[in-house]
Amino acid sequence: TSDLVKEIKSSTYVEDELRDFYNNFDATFLHLFPNFIEQFNALLSREEQIVIKKGRLLNSELRIFALIRLGITDSVKIAEFLRFSVSTVYNYRVKFRNAALNGRDNFEEEVMKIGQI
């Protein structure tokens, strides 16, 4: 039992569990919104569009906006969910708002409409 407790408390265990959790989140989200990445990129200037590395589903930036698409807009809640600082979430939100093709003011509203018929 003490080995089990050590394993559960180890940082590698936590990191592995988080990686699995985020992979499941990514897969489920993309099942609900299969064109999310393309539609998100369509809102951005070409230079700021996100290219996902091979073998990955979403990256940290896209996860922030996936949560926003799901209606979670509070930066504190997003930071807690993704284990980021609030300032990291804020900085990503500002970065992409500033890169929006149709202006920064309605960017997150447009993100909320991704996948609507």
N, CA and C of each residue as an Amber inpcrd file, in Angstrom:
protein
   351
   0.8140000  -1.2010000   0.0000000   0.0000000   0.0000000   0.0000000
   0.8570000   1.2650000   0.0000000   1.9810000   1.2490000   0.6880000
   2.8120000   2.4520000   0.7020000   3.3770000   2.7490000  -0.6850000
   3.6440000   1.6960000  -1.4800000   4.0980000   1.9110000  -2.8550000
   3.0140000   2.5870000  -3.6870000   1.7760000   2.1680000  -3.4630000
   0.6510000   2.7670000  -4.1780000   0.5140000   4.2450000  -3.8100000
   0.6300000   4.5630000  -2.5400000   0.5320000   5.9520000  -2.0840000
   1.6580000   6.7840000  -2.6900000   2.8710000   6.2430000  -2.7030000
   3.9990000   6.9490000  -3.3100000   3.7430000   7.2070000  -4.7930000
   3.2160000   6.1850000  -5.4750000   2.9380000   6.3150000  -6.9100000
   1.9050000   7.4070000  -7.1630000   0.8390000   7.4070000  -6.3850000
  -0.2310000   8.3880000  -6.5720000   0.2680000   9.8030000  -6.2860000
   1.1540000   9.9420000  -5.3140000   1.6790000  11.2620000  -4.9590000
   2.7760000  11.7350000  -5.9030000   3.3130000  10.8490000  -6.7020000
   4.4280000  11.2320000  -7.5720000   3.9650000  12.1840000  -8.6700000
   4.8640000  13.0640000  -9.0530000   4.5100000  14.0430000 -10.0850000
   4.3110000  13.3720000 -11.4390000   5.0180000  12.2860000 -11.7090000
   4.8300000  11.6140000 -13.0020000   3.4430000  10.9970000 -13.0880000
   2.9340000  10.4850000 -11.9810000   1.5810000   9.9340000 -11.9740000
   0.5730000  11.0350000 -12.3010000   0.7180000  12.1580000 -11.6300000
  -0.1960000  13.2870000 -11.8600000  -0.0840000  13.7690000 -13.3000000
   1.1280000  13.8920000 -13.8070000   1.3250000  14.3310000 -15.1910000
   0.6950000  13.3540000 -16.1770000   0.8600000  12.0560000 -15.9360000
   0.2590000  11.0470000 -16.8140000  -1.2610000  11.1320000 -16.7870000
  -1.8270000  11.2850000 -15.5940000  -3.2820000  11.3900000 -15.4700000
  -3.7990000  12.6470000 -16.1630000  -3.0880000  13.7600000 -16.0040000
  -3.5000000  15.0010000 -16.6700000  -3.4210000  14.8710000 -18.1830000
  -2.3580000  14.2580000 -18.6710000  -2.2140000  14.0630000 -20.1180000
  -3.3810000  13.2260000 -20.6470000  -3.7200000  12.1510000 -19.9320000
  -4.8570000  11.3200000 -20.3450000  -6.1600000  12.1120000 -20.2930000
  -6.3290000  12.8990000 -19.2370000  -7.5370000  13.7050000 -19.1000000
  -7.6710000  14.6930000 -20.2580000  -6.5820000  15.4060000 -20.5670000
  -6.6310000  16.3800000 -21.6580000  -6.8400000  15.6970000 -23.0070000
  -6.2450000  14.5400000 -23.2070000  -6.4850000  13.7960000 -24.4540000
  -7.9540000  13.4150000 -24.5790000  -8.5620000  12.9640000 -23.4770000
  -9.9890000  12.6260000 -23.4950000 -10.8460000  13.8650000 -23.7220000
 -10.4790000  14.9650000 -23.0730000 -11.2040000  16.2180000 -23.2850000
 -11.1270000  16.6270000 -24.7520000  -9.9040000  16.6190000 -25.2980000
  -9.6960000  17.0230000 -26.6890000 -10.5260000  16.1660000 -27.6370000
 -10.4610000  14.8430000 -27.4550000 -11.1810000  13.9270000 -28.3460000
 -12.6880000  14.1430000 -28.2460000 -13.1890000  14.3080000 -27.0350000
 -14.6280000  14.5220000 -26.8460000 -15.0600000  15.8520000 -27.4470000
 -14.2880000  16.8970000 -27.1920000 -14.6210000  18.2130000 -27.7290000
 -14.6330000  18.1840000 -29.2540000 -13.6080000  17.5740000 -29.8540000
 -13.5400000  17.5290000 -31.3190000 -14.5910000  16.6020000 -31.9130000
 -15.0970000  15.6720000 -31.1230000 -16.2250000  14.8590000 -31.5860000
 -17.4820000  15.7360000 -31.6720000 -17.6400000  16.6170000 -30.6960000
 -18.7900000  17.5320000 -30.6910000 -18.6500000  18.6420000 -31.7290000
 -17.4170000  19.1160000 -31.9240000 -17.1320000  20.2210000 -32.8390000
 -15.9870000  19.8160000 -33.7650000 -16.2640000  18.9280000 -34.7240000
 -15.1830000  18.3640000 -35.5490000 -14.4220000  19.3860000 -36.3920000
 -15.0310000  20.5120000 -36.7050000 -14.3680000  21.5330000 -37.5280000
 -13.8850000  22.7220000 -36.7080000 -13.7670000  22.5270000 -35.4080000
 -13.4190000  23.6420000 -34.5220000 -12.1070000  24.3100000 -34.9230000
 -11.0810000  23.5290000 -35.1600000  -9.7660000  24.1150000 -35.4500000
  -9.8210000  24.9410000 -36.7290000 -10.4270000  24.4000000 -37.7730000
 -10.5220000  25.1200000 -39.0440000 -11.3590000  26.3860000 -38.8940000
 -12.4840000  26.2720000 -38.1850000 -13.3520000  27.4360000 -38.0120000
 -12.7140000  28.4800000 -37.0970000 -11.9740000  28.0270000 -36.1020000
 -11.2460000  28.9600000 -35.2340000 -10.1940000  29.7040000 -36.0490000
  -9.4290000  28.9610000 -36.8340000  -8.3890000  29.5840000 -37.6610000
  -8.9770000  30.5610000 -38.6710000 -10.1850000  30.2890000 -39.1530000
 -10.8240000  31.1800000 -40.1230000 -11.1340000  32.5510000 -39.5190000
 -11.1560000  32.6330000 -38.1950000 -11.4100000  33.9060000 -37.5200000
 -10.1460000  34.7500000 -37.3680000  -8.9880000  34.1540000 -37.6860000
  -7.6960000  34.7870000 -37.3980000  -6.9510000  35.2050000 -38.6520000
  -6.0680000  36.1760000 -38.4760000  -5.1510000  36.5160000 -39.5610000
  -4.2690000  35.3020000 -39.8390000  -3.8230000  35.1890000 -41.0620000
  -3.0510000  34.0170000 -41.5000000  -1.8340000  33.7530000 -40.6110000
  -1.1470000  34.8110000 -40.2020000   0.0730000  34.6560000 -39.4010000
  -0.1940000  34.0550000 -38.0270000  -1.3800000  34.2370000 -37.5140000
  -1.7030000  33.7800000 -36.1560000  -2.4690000  32.4640000 -36.1240000
  -2.7470000  31.8930000 -37.2890000  -3.4840000  30.6350000 -37.3020000
  -2.6610000  29.5300000 -36.6530000  -3.3510000  28.6020000 -36.0240000
  -2.7010000  27.5480000 -35.2450000  -2.5430000  26.2950000 -36.0900000
  -1.3420000  25.7570000 -36.0750000  -1.0520000  24.4860000 -36.7340000
  -0.7580000  23.4820000 -35.6270000  -1.5230000  22.4200000 -35.6030000
  -1.3700000  21.3940000 -34.5680000  -0.2630000  20.4290000 -34.9600000
   0.5750000  20.1010000 -33.9880000   1.6500000  19.1380000 -34.2280000
   1.0590000  17.7540000 -34.4690000   1.7400000  16.9870000 -35.2810000
   1.2890000  15.6340000 -35.6050000   1.1090000  14.8250000 -34.3160000
   0.0110000  14.1010000 -34.2550000  -0.2640000  13.2710000 -33.0960000
  -0.9700000  13.9830000 -31.9550000  -1.2230000  15.2730000 -32.1050000
  -1.9230000  16.0380000 -31.0690000  -3.3070000  16.3990000 -31.5820000
  -4.2210000  16.6220000 -30.6580000  -5.5720000  17.0200000 -31.0340000
  -5.7470000  18.5300000 -30.8740000  -5.5950000  19.0180000 -29.6530000
  -5.6510000  20.4530000 -29.3770000  -4.3660000  20.8440000 -28.6570000
  -4.0110000  22.1100000 -28.7400000  -2.9020000  22.6050000 -27.9300000
  -3.4860000  23.4740000 -26.8140000  -2.6270000  24.0240000 -25.9980000
  -3.0780000  24.8200000 -24.8450000  -3.9510000  25.9950000 -25.2660000
  -3.5410000  26.6880000 -26.3220000  -4.2970000  27.8520000 -26.7830000
  -5.6980000  27.4470000 -27.2210000  -5.7830000  26.3710000 -27.9990000
  -7.0890000  25.9230000 -28.4730000  -7.9620000  25.4150000 -27.3290000
  -7.3540000  24.8120000 -26.3140000  -8.1480000  24.3540000 -25.1630000
  -8.8220000  25.5280000 -24.4610000  -8.1250000  26.6490000 -24.3610000
  -8.7350000  27.8350000 -23.7480000  -9.9940000  28.2170000 -24.5150000
  -9.8930000  28.2520000 -25.8340000 -11.0420000  28.6700000 -26.6400000
 -12.0790000  27.5610000 -26.7850000 -11.6750000  26.3160000 -26.6020000
 -12.6500000  25.2220000 -26.5410000 -13.5330000  25.4070000 -25.3080000
 -12.9210000  25.7530000 -24.1940000 -13.7040000  26.0020000 -22.9780000
 -14.6210000  27.2050000 -23.1610000 -14.1200000  28.2440000 -23.8080000
 -14.9640000  29.4090000 -24.0900000 -16.1320000  28.9920000 -24.9770000
 -15.8610000  28.1530000 -25.9840000 -16.9380000  27.6720000 -26.8580000
 -17.9920000  26.9170000 -26.0600000 -17.5650000  26.2290000 -25.0010000
 -18.4920000  25.4860000 -24.1470000 -19.1990000  26.3820000 -23.1310000
 -18.8640000  27.6830000 -23.1550000 -19.5410000  28.6270000 -22.2730000
 -18.7930000  28.9550000 -20.9960000 -17.5900000  28.4280000 -20.8390000
 -16.7730000  28.7460000 -19.6650000 -15.8960000  29.9360000 -20.0470000
 -16.2890000  31.1120000 -19.6060000 -15.5970000  32.3300000 -20.0340000
 -14.7890000  32.9880000 -18.9200000 -14.9470000  32.5380000 -17.7040000
 -14.2260000  33.1050000 -16.5630000 -12.7700000  32.6490000 -16.6080000
 -11.8540000  33.6010000 -16.7310000 -10.4280000  33.2720000 -16.8420000
  -9.9060000  32.5010000 -15.6350000 -10.4460000  32.7760000 -14.4560000
 -10.0160000  32.0500000 -13.2540000 -10.3940000  30.5750000 -13.3730000
 -11.6170000  30.3040000 -13.8110000 -12.0550000  28.9100000 -13.9720000
 -11.2640000  28.2040000 -15.0680000 -11.0180000  28.9050000 -16.1580000
 -10.2250000  28.3220000 -17.2490000  -8.8210000  28.0010000 -16.7410000
  -8.2300000  28.9220000 -15.9960000  -6.8790000  28.7180000 -15.4590000
  -6.8430000  27.5130000 -14.5210000  -7.8380000  27.3870000 -13.6650000
  -7.8860000  26.2430000 -12.7490000  -8.0160000  24.9380000 -13.5220000
  -8.8970000  24.9140000 -14.4980000  -9.1400000  23.7040000 -15.2820000
  -7.8840000  23.2640000 -16.0250000  -7.1730000  24.2200000 -16.6030000
  -6.0000000  23.9030000 -17.4220000  -4.6820000  23.9720000 -16.6490000
  -4.7750000  24.3310000 -15.3610000  -3.5760000  24.4420000 -14.5160000
  -2.5980000  25.4890000 -15.0600000  -3.1490000  26.6160000 -15.4880000
  -2.3750000  27.7690000 -15.9370000  -2.5210000  28.8690000 -14.9020000
  -1.6880000  29.8860000 -15.0280000  -1.9210000  31.0960000 -14.2410000
  -3.0250000  31.8880000 -14.9450000  -3.7010000  32.7220000 -14.1850000
  -4.7450000  33.5640000 -14.7710000  -4.1320000  34.4930000 -15.8120000
  -2.9220000  34.9680000 -15.5600000  -2.2920000  35.8770000 -16.5270000
  -1.9720000  35.1650000 -17.8410000  -1.6430000  33.8850000 -17.7930000
  -1.4110000  33.1280000 -19.0310000  -2.6920000  33.0620000 -19.8540000
  -3.7940000  32.7490000 -19.2050000  -5.0880000  32.6930000 -19.9020000
  -5.4140000  34.0640000 -20.4810000  -5.2530000  35.0930000 -19.6820000
  -5.5260000  36.4560000 -20.1380000  -4.6620000  36.8010000 -21.3540000
  -3.3810000  36.4960000 -21.2930000  -2.4740000  36.8230000 -22.3980000
  -2.8610000  36.1110000 -23.6860000  -3.2320000  34.8360000 -23.6020000
  -3.6780000  34.1160000 -24.8000000  -4.9610000  34.7310000 -25.3510000
  -5.8890000  35.0740000 -24.4640000  -7.1440000  35.6610000 -24.9280000
  -6.8820000  36.9790000 -25.6630000  -6.0210000  37.8080000 -25.1120000
  -5.6930000  39.0930000 -25.7440000  -4.9670000  38.8660000 -27.0650000
  -4.0210000  37.9470000 -27.0780000  -3.2550000  37.6570000 -28.3020000
  -4.1900000  37.3180000 -29.4590000  -5.1510000  36.4420000 -29.2080000
  -6.0260000  36.0240000 -30.3020000  -7.0940000  37.0590000 -30.6180000
  -7.5510000  37.7940000 -29.6250000  -8.4740000  38.8910000 -29.9200000
  -7.8090000  39.8980000 -30.8450000  -6.5470000  40.1890000 -30.5780000
  -5.8080000  41.1510000 -31.4080000  -5.5470000  40.6230000 -32.8120000
  -5.5800000  39.3120000 -33.0060000  -5.3290000  38.7050000 -34.3170000
  -6.6160000  38.4400000 -35.0970000  -7.7510000  38.8040000 -34.5250000
  -9.0390000  38.5210000 -35.1600000  -9.2110000  39.3090000 -36.4530000
  -9.6700000  38.6230000 -37.4830000  -9.9040000  39.2670000 -38.7810000
 -11.0170000  40.3010000 -38.7190000 -12.0660000  40.0020000 -37.9660000
 -13.2320000  40.8850000 -37.9240000 -13.2160000  41.8240000 -36.7270000
 -12.0540000  42.0860000 -36.1980000 -11.9510000  42.9950000 -35.0590000
 -12.0200000  42.2580000 -33.7400000 -11.3850000  42.8370000 -32.7680000
 -11.2170000  42.1850000 -31.4770000 -12.4730000  42.1640000 -30.6230000
 -13.3820000  43.1100000 -30.8300000 -14.5110000  43.2610000 -29.9180000
 -15.4700000  42.0790000 -29.9090000 -15.6750000  41.4450000 -31.0490000
 -16.6420000  40.3520000 -31.1290000 -15.9930000  38.9820000 -31.2790000
 -14.6870000  38.9100000 -31.0990000 -13.9730000  37.6610000 -31.3710000
 -14.5160000  36.4890000 -30.5570000 -14.6480000  36.6640000 -29.2570000
 -15.0970000  35.5370000 -28.4400000 -16.5580000  35.1850000 -28.7050000
 -17.3590000  36.1490000 -29.0920000 -18.7360000  35.8470000 -29.5080000
 -18.7230000  34.9780000 -30.7610000 -17.8080000  35.2640000 -31.6700000
 -17.6860000  34.4520000 -32.8820000 -17.2000000  33.0460000 -32.5420000
 -16.3010000  32.9360000 -31.5840000 -15.8480000  31.6120000 -31.1340000
 -17.0340000  30.8250000 -30.5800000 -17.9020000  31.5000000 -29.8320000
 -19.0780000  30.8380000 -29.2460000 -20.0370000  30.3130000 -30.3200000
 -19.9680000  30.8510000 -31.5150000 -20.8620000  30.4250000 -32.5990000
 -20.2920000  29.2820000 -33.4290000 -19.0410000  28.9170000 -33.1990000
 -18.4300000  27.8330000 -33.9830000 -19.2560000  26.5630000 -33.8150000
 -19.5730000  25.9530000 -34.9390000 -20.3160000  24.6970000 -34.9200000
 -21.8190000  24.8450000 -34.9130000 -22.3160000  26.0750000 -34.8510000
 -23.7660000  26.2670000 -34.9020000 -24.2470000  26.1210000 -36.3340000
 -25.4360000  25.6440000 -36.4650000 -26.0110000  25.4630000 -37.8070000
 -26.7590000  26.7110000 -38.2000000
